[in-house]
Every structure is written in structure tokens, then in C-alpha cells.
Amino acid sequence: MSTEPRPMAKDIEIQKLPFPAKQSDMLQQPDSDLSNYRAAGKLKGKVALITGGDSGIGRAVAIAFAMEGAQVAIVYNENDGDANETQRLVGAKGGQCQPIRADVRFSDQCRAAVKTTVDTFGRLDILVNNAAYQMAVEKFEDVSEDDIRRTVETNIFGYMFMAQAALAHLKSGSSIINTGSIIGLVGNPLLVPYCATKGAIHAFTKALALNLGKRNIRVNAVVPGPVWTPAIPATMPENEIENFGHEVALGRPGQPEELAPAYVLLASSDGSFMTGALVEVTGGKLSGS
């Protein structure tokens, strides 16, 4: 268990990486190994499918779920090395992890990912929609059509396609967890398309929760604040990477393992009366600020 304090915003190393960044290439590694987490068997016998599970928040969630007794499949797009490392880390905690390379922008690949998960583990109980795309651009008129399409197709189409594919297997008591963002509520001038899609994810979460309530399938969203993941050095300018997370009450970015317990809550019976909720884990960057 780590006893070191979390890096403050002033401690963040400035590093730019090509997109899509590999977590293994980051000089300042995110804390995503769950060394501070204490499990209680809350997901024993469950099977979870996590998109964007090769690094960052998705990796931390995969490890936390495995520690709680779940078998996990992770969907990733390009970084085989990071996906294999997540598989290794899950295995080191005594769990099973099935990496699945797929692009969530395409419904057939989403259906194939769900099929692989069910073929491998025999069932599906939890879907975590976490894969996302962003790219910082100073002037909105300079955002390319390709970037707009990629952002919307990854962040909205992908969530909807995965949910549709999963619903063929989810049963009463199952859970869908979407990853939103605080800037989907408060905005960010450099990430206009991304903010728009995150706002849409929040609305999608609430609407789908109403749609699936009678089937006792819960739908919630975790709403992170600034979190230190490979997306930051890959998509943000250096002046934003420097002092990253300074604006929140705690004065620092979150680490992926600090987000994972919220996903465990929403996936487990501890969250049995939670649906349509937007659970803010922001370090004090509030939706009303």
C-alpha cells in the first residue's frame, strides 16, 4: 500500500506524447494499480465488460472489479501493450481478463465484443462504457470535421451501440455504468465537441435509466474531474499539462484508482437504489461552480 501523497498540480511533469498515447510511455505514471484498495467480494460471480480498459480509468476499474471477484473483458482500440499489461495486472490480483481489440464506433464490432465476452465467461452482468476521444483545439472553427465525427462516434455512438449489444444478455440486477465528465456540465473552451458529447452521455444515462427501470437494470454515470491519464499528454497543450488539476479544491488531479471505487459502488448491490445518477468524483470542481 502506497503511503506517498498524491502528486499536486505543481508536481505534474510536462510531457507531450503522440495520440493515442501509451500509458507505458508516460514519465509520470498514473496510479492505477489499486495498491490502496481493499476489496470485499462485492462482485463475486459477476462478469464485466469495460471499454477503454487498457489504461487510465478503465484499467483501474478492471483491476478493482477483479479484486471484488468479477471476471472482466476489456475493449481497447490500438495499444496492445497497454491491454496486455492490464491483463497481467488483473491476473496478478487473482482475476481473469480477456482483452478484445475493437472500435466502438462500429455496431458490428460492439456486438462482436459482447459475444466474445459471453463466449469466454458464459454471461454478462456489468457494462462499463468508458472509451472516449478528445482533442484540444483553441479556436472552435479550426476543429476538423473528422475530429467532430470521431468524437461523437466514439463517445456517443459507441456507448449506445455497446448498450444495445449488451442488453441481449443483461438481466434483472445488471448494471450499465457510463463515464461522463464534469466538463460535460461546466464546459471547457479547448474541448467543445468533447464537452458536448459528455453532456449527451449524462442525458443518455438518465433516459436509459428510465427506459430500463422496469427491467431492474440500473444505469448510472461516474462524472470525473481532472484525472491523470494518457489522454492528457496526448491531447492537451503543454500549458494545460503544466499545473494540471490546479483548479479543483484539492489542488491536484485525481488518479485512476481514486475513481474505481465509484464504479464498484454502482456495479454492486451497494448501489441497488441508484439509477439515473451522475456521481461526481471531481476533487472539488463542482457542477455548480
C-alpha positions as CSV (number, residue, x, y, z in Angstrom):
1,M,0.0,0.0,0.0
2,S,1.4,3.3,-1.0
3,T,1.9,5.9,1.7
4,E,3.2,8.6,-0.6
5,P,1.0,11.7,-1.0
6,R,-0.7,12.2,-4.4
7,P,1.1,14.5,-6.8
8,M,-0.1,18.0,-6.6
9,A,-0.8,20.1,-9.7
10,K,2.6,21.8,-9.4
11,D,4.3,18.3,-9.4
12,I,2.9,17.3,-12.8
13,E,5.7,16.7,-15.3
14,I,5.2,18.4,-18.7
15,Q,5.3,15.7,-21.4
16,K,3.7,15.6,-24.8
17,L,3.0,12.2,-26.4
18,P,1.6,11.3,-29.8
19,F,-2.0,10.2,-29.9
20,P,-3.0,7.6,-28.9
21,A,-0.6,7.7,-26.0
22,K,0.5,4.6,-24.3
23,Q,0.4,4.6,-20.5
24,S,3.7,2.7,-20.6
25,D,5.3,5.8,-22.2
26,M,4.3,8.3,-19.5
27,L,7.2,9.6,-17.5
28,Q,4.8,10.3,-14.6
29,Q,2.8,7.1,-14.3
30,P,-0.8,7.3,-13.3
31,D,-1.7,5.4,-10.1
32,S,-3.9,2.7,-11.4
33,D,-2.7,-0.5,-9.8
34,L,-5.2,-0.4,-6.9
35,S,-2.5,-0.8,-4.3
36,N,-4.5,1.4,-2.0
37,Y,-7.8,-0.5,-2.5
38,R,-9.3,-3.1,-0.1
39,A,-11.8,-5.4,-1.7
40,A,-14.8,-7.1,0.0
41,G,-16.0,-9.6,-2.6
42,K,-18.8,-7.3,-3.8
43,L,-18.8,-8.6,-7.4
44,K,-18.2,-12.3,-6.8
45,G,-19.5,-14.4,-9.7
46,K,-20.1,-11.4,-12.0
47,V,-18.8,-10.7,-15.5
48,A,-18.0,-7.2,-16.6
49,L,-17.1,-5.7,-20.0
50,I,-15.2,-2.4,-19.8
51,T,-14.5,-0.3,-22.9
52,G,-11.3,1.7,-22.9
53,G,-9.9,-0.8,-20.4
54,D,-6.3,-0.8,-21.5
55,S,-5.2,2.2,-19.5
56,G,-6.2,5.0,-17.2
57,I,-9.6,4.8,-15.5
58,G,-10.6,1.7,-17.5
59,R,-7.5,-0.2,-16.3
60,A,-8.1,0.8,-12.7
61,V,-11.8,-0.3,-12.9
62,A,-10.8,-3.6,-14.4
63,I,-8.4,-4.3,-11.6
64,A,-10.9,-3.2,-8.9
65,F,-13.7,-5.4,-10.4
66,A,-11.3,-8.3,-10.5
67,M,-10.3,-7.8,-6.9
68,E,-14.0,-7.8,-6.0
69,G,-14.4,-11.2,-7.6
70,A,-15.6,-10.4,-11.2
71,Q,-14.2,-11.8,-14.4
72,V,-13.5,-8.9,-16.8
73,A,-13.2,-8.3,-20.5
74,I,-11.6,-5.1,-21.7
75,V,-12.2,-3.5,-25.1
76,Y,-9.3,-1.4,-26.5
77,N,-8.6,0.2,-29.9
78,E,-4.9,0.2,-30.6
79,N,-2.5,-0.2,-27.7
80,D,-1.8,-3.9,-27.5
81,G,1.0,-3.4,-24.9
82,D,-1.2,-1.5,-22.5
83,A,-4.0,-4.0,-22.9
84,N,-1.6,-6.9,-22.2
85,E,-0.4,-5.0,-19.1
86,T,-3.9,-4.6,-17.8
87,Q,-4.4,-8.4,-18.3
88,R,-1.2,-9.1,-16.4
89,L,-2.2,-6.8,-13.5
90,V,-5.7,-8.3,-13.3
91,G,-4.1,-11.8,-13.2
92,A,-1.7,-10.7,-10.5
93,K,-4.7,-9.9,-8.4
94,G,-6.1,-13.4,-9.0
95,G,-8.6,-12.4,-11.6
96,Q,-9.2,-13.3,-15.3
97,C,-9.1,-10.7,-18.1
98,Q,-9.9,-11.1,-21.7
99,P,-8.6,-8.3,-24.0
100,I,-10.7,-7.6,-27.0
101,R,-9.4,-5.3,-29.8
102,A,-12.3,-3.4,-31.3
103,D,-13.5,0.1,-32.4
104,V,-16.7,1.0,-30.6
105,R,-17.7,3.4,-33.4
106,F,-19.0,0.4,-35.3
107,S,-22.0,-1.5,-34.1
108,D,-20.8,-4.8,-35.5
109,Q,-17.6,-4.6,-33.5
110,C,-19.6,-3.8,-30.4
111,R,-21.7,-6.9,-30.9
112,A,-18.7,-9.0,-31.5
113,A,-17.0,-7.7,-28.3
114,V,-20.1,-8.7,-26.3
115,K,-20.2,-12.1,-28.0
116,T,-16.6,-12.8,-27.2
117,T,-17.2,-11.8,-23.6
118,V,-20.2,-14.1,-23.2
119,D,-18.4,-16.9,-25.1
120,T,-15.4,-16.6,-22.8
121,F,-17.1,-16.2,-19.4
122,G,-20.7,-17.5,-20.0
123,R,-22.6,-14.4,-19.1
124,L,-22.5,-10.6,-18.8
125,D,-23.7,-8.6,-15.8
126,I,-21.9,-5.2,-16.0
127,L,-21.2,-2.9,-18.9
128,V,-18.8,0.0,-18.3
129,N,-18.8,2.5,-21.2
130,N,-15.5,4.2,-20.8
131,A,-13.8,4.6,-24.2
132,A,-13.5,8.2,-25.3
133,Y,-11.8,10.5,-27.7
134,Q,-10.9,14.2,-27.3
135,M,-8.5,16.6,-28.9
136,A,-7.8,20.1,-27.6
137,V,-8.2,22.9,-30.2
138,E,-8.0,26.6,-29.3
139,K,-10.4,28.0,-32.0
140,F,-13.6,26.1,-32.5
141,E,-13.7,27.0,-36.2
142,D,-10.4,25.1,-36.5
143,V,-11.9,21.8,-35.3
144,S,-11.9,19.5,-38.3
145,E,-14.9,17.6,-39.5
146,D,-13.0,14.3,-38.9
147,D,-12.4,15.3,-35.3
148,I,-16.0,16.1,-34.7
149,R,-17.2,12.9,-36.2
150,R,-14.6,10.8,-34.3
151,T,-15.5,12.5,-31.0
152,V,-19.3,12.0,-31.5
153,E,-19.0,8.5,-32.9
154,T,-16.6,7.3,-30.1
155,N,-18.3,9.0,-27.2
156,I,-22.0,8.7,-28.1
157,F,-22.4,6.1,-30.8
158,G,-20.1,3.7,-29.0
159,Y,-22.0,4.0,-25.7
160,M,-25.3,3.4,-27.4
161,F,-24.0,0.5,-29.6
162,M,-22.4,-1.2,-26.6
163,A,-25.6,-0.8,-24.5
164,Q,-27.7,-2.3,-27.3
165,A,-25.4,-5.2,-27.7
166,A,-25.2,-5.9,-24.0
167,L,-28.9,-5.8,-23.4
168,A,-29.3,-9.1,-25.2
169,H,-27.6,-10.6,-22.1
170,L,-28.1,-8.3,-19.2
171,K,-30.8,-9.4,-16.7
172,S,-32.6,-8.1,-13.6
173,G,-29.9,-6.8,-11.3
174,S,-27.5,-6.0,-14.0
175,S,-25.8,-2.6,-14.3
176,I,-24.6,-0.2,-17.0
177,I,-22.1,2.5,-16.0
178,N,-21.2,5.3,-18.3
179,T,-18.1,7.6,-17.9
180,G,-19.2,11.2,-18.1
181,S,-17.2,14.3,-17.2
182,I,-17.5,17.4,-15.1
183,I,-16.8,19.4,-18.2
184,G,-20.0,18.0,-19.7
185,L,-21.7,20.1,-17.0
186,V,-19.4,23.2,-16.8
187,G,-17.7,23.3,-20.2
188,N,-14.1,23.7,-21.3
189,P,-13.1,26.2,-24.1
190,L,-10.5,23.8,-25.6
191,L,-12.7,20.7,-25.8
192,V,-16.0,21.9,-27.3
193,P,-17.0,18.7,-29.1
194,Y,-15.9,16.5,-26.2
195,C,-17.9,18.6,-23.7
196,A,-21.0,18.3,-26.0
197,T,-20.7,14.5,-26.1
198,K,-20.1,14.2,-22.3
199,G,-23.3,16.3,-21.7
200,A,-25.1,13.9,-24.1
201,I,-23.8,10.9,-22.1
202,H,-25.3,12.4,-18.9
203,A,-28.7,12.8,-20.7
204,F,-28.3,9.3,-22.2
205,T,-27.7,7.9,-18.7
206,K,-30.8,9.4,-17.3
207,A,-33.0,8.5,-20.2
208,L,-31.8,4.9,-20.4
209,A,-32.3,4.5,-16.7
210,L,-35.9,5.4,-17.1
211,N,-36.2,3.0,-20.1
212,L,-34.7,0.1,-18.3
213,G,-36.1,0.7,-14.8
214,K,-39.0,-1.8,-15.1
215,R,-36.4,-4.5,-16.1
216,N,-34.4,-3.7,-12.9
217,I,-31.3,-2.8,-15.0
218,R,-29.6,0.2,-13.4
219,V,-27.9,2.9,-15.5
220,N,-25.6,5.4,-13.8
221,A,-22.6,7.6,-14.7
222,V,-19.4,8.4,-13.0
223,V,-18.5,12.1,-13.6
224,P,-14.8,12.6,-13.1
225,G,-13.0,15.9,-12.7
226,P,-9.4,16.2,-14.0
227,V,-7.7,12.8,-13.9
228,W,-4.1,11.9,-14.8
229,T,-4.4,9.5,-17.7
230,P,-2.6,9.0,-21.1
231,A,-5.2,11.2,-22.7
232,I,-3.8,14.3,-21.1
233,P,-0.2,14.3,-22.6
234,A,-1.7,13.0,-25.9
235,T,-4.4,15.6,-26.4
236,M,-3.7,18.7,-24.3
237,P,-1.3,21.6,-25.0
238,E,1.8,21.9,-22.7
239,N,0.5,25.0,-20.9
240,E,-2.6,22.9,-19.9
241,I,-0.5,19.9,-18.8
242,E,1.6,22.1,-16.6
243,N,-0.2,22.5,-13.3
244,F,-2.9,20.1,-14.4
245,G,-5.7,19.9,-11.9
246,H,-4.8,23.1,-10.1
247,E,-8.4,24.5,-10.3
248,V,-10.1,21.9,-8.0
249,A,-10.5,22.3,-4.3
250,L,-7.9,19.6,-3.5
251,G,-5.3,21.3,-5.8
252,R,-4.4,18.3,-7.8
253,P,-5.6,15.8,-10.5
254,G,-7.3,12.6,-9.5
255,Q,-5.5,9.3,-10.0
256,P,-7.4,6.5,-11.8
257,E,-7.5,4.3,-8.7
258,E,-9.4,7.1,-6.9
259,L,-12.2,6.8,-9.5
260,A,-12.5,3.0,-9.4
261,P,-14.4,2.7,-6.1
262,A,-17.3,4.7,-7.5
263,Y,-17.7,2.2,-10.3
264,V,-17.6,-0.7,-7.8
265,L,-20.4,1.1,-5.9
266,L,-22.6,1.4,-9.0
267,A,-21.9,-2.1,-10.2
268,S,-22.6,-3.8,-6.8
269,S,-25.6,-4.3,-4.6
270,D,-24.4,-1.4,-2.5
271,G,-25.8,0.8,-5.3
272,S,-29.1,-1.1,-5.6
273,F,-31.3,2.0,-5.2
274,M,-29.1,4.2,-7.5
275,T,-30.2,4.6,-11.2
276,G,-30.0,7.7,-13.4
277,A,-27.4,9.1,-11.1
278,L,-24.5,11.3,-12.0
279,V,-21.8,10.6,-9.4
280,E,-19.3,13.4,-9.3
281,V,-15.8,12.4,-8.3
282,T,-14.0,15.7,-9.0
283,G,-11.7,16.7,-6.3
284,G,-13.9,19.7,-5.7
285,K,-14.6,21.0,-9.2
286,L,-18.4,21.2,-8.8
287,S,-21.1,21.3,-11.4
288,G,-22.5,24.5,-9.9
289,S,-19.1,26.3,-10.0
